Amino acid sequence: MSSARQAWGLRFWLVTLAALLVMAATASLGRWQLQRAAHKTALQATMDERQARAPLQGAELQQALDQAPDAGQLLHRRVLLQGQWLAGATVFLDNRQMNGRPGFFVFTPLRLANGNRVVLVQRGWAPRNFLDRTQLPDVTTPAGTVQLQGRLAGPPARLYEFAPTAPGEGSSRIRQNLDLASYAAQTGLALAPLTVMQTGVASEGLQRDWAPIDSGVDKHYGYAFQWFGLCGLVAILYVWFQFVRRSPPTDCPRDA
């Protein structure tokens, strides 16, 4: 066999090996995304089931917060709260959006009635003044006993923070992020391990157009489709170039 045919044969097997490796990797990634989608589907079913339960309230809510072995088991449960706002401890989380508009998420602790338990409530969203970034939005905090509805949520989502908040007017209340443990130590409040996202119509200068709870299962199906599509494309290209359009070299004629 000529050297040209040997080189062609070597290239054929190298391309075959590379194609098989790429197809195996992309197919494996596609299956992994399907597994993630199955997990997210089960998670979505759990969240839907929790939201369908009767709201926790009163002594039942306080008992659940005190005795739950894992606070995560209470996430997304609906609640009915009654208590008094601790307006002086209100915090405004900056750079939060609602309906594409930047502003603040407003958090105020609520001392529950008939007990010392305090729950941090994400009361809603308010726009900010871009001419004066230290100006707080006009939010009304009712005095006395209030009642509200909401759902249990985890700690406030964190944003990337380039540098700590600079000292100045309003810097103690306008923050980029809020850590529950640090906030509890700062205020001296016996905070519950979970927060409450207040629901209902807009009021008190706050909007509550929260996005629906979604586990993101569609994203994983989309990724799986992309990986399996890439696997199929590699297979098609391999067959096309290795078999359909293959034209093995012929030996060069020798001079007489």
Secondary structure as UniProt FT lines:
FT   HELIX           3..52
FT   STRAND          56..57
FT   HELIX           58..67
FT   HELIX           71..74
FT   TURN            75..76
FT   STRAND          78..85
FT   HELIX           87..89
FT   STRAND          91..98
FT   TURN            99..100
FT   STRAND          101..112
FT   TURN            113..114
FT   STRAND          118..127
FT   TURN            133..134
FT   STRAND          145..153
FT   TURN            169..173
FT   STRAND          174..175
FT   HELIX           180..187
FT   STRAND          191..198
FT   TURN            204..205
FT   STRAND          206..207
FT   HELIX           217..239
FT   HELIX           240..244
//
